[in-house]
């Protein structure tokens, strides 16, 4: 709950705040309680609070390359990081990344037919979200050579390409079989900051 408490202190002092996901985490909250808590925080922030979900930044270059899906029938995301979370905690860390991209692409609805499998280093879920069949595959391995992110929308595959530059990365989106890719894009953190406060 530290992000929420620290954000509230800064907001009370008139600051703009960008926090890393999740905004807060409390066991046992119902959907209604969660919605009420989030509404209270964001209403009180008056446009000065943003939550960083950097994978949503892939929406614009994907749509520029492929166009909007007529109907989002299938969505899959695979994300391998060098993270240290284990078992179900992997989902707490990485599922917001998957859902932020899915929602930004126009997905949404009630979750049903949920099937989850987890191991020490991986967490996988298949589910229906509204009319869309979704698959999320997450792996956290601190010994992995690199972080790898790819996704598929109605059969069209796309993957993040990162090239180290100085202390950061240049990021692009590669969409195989589509001209003009990899498509350069704004750094995900910069995109999150702009999205939060513009």
PyMOL commands that set and color helices and strands:
alter all, ss='L'
color gray80, all
select helices_A, chain A and resi 2-12+31-45+54-66+89-104+188-197
alter helices_A, ss='H'
color red, helices_A
select strands_A, chain A and resi 17-20+49-52+74-81+111-118+122-129+132-140+148-153+156-165+168-174+183-185
alter strands_A, ss='S'
color yellow, strands_A
deselect
rebuild
show_as cartoon
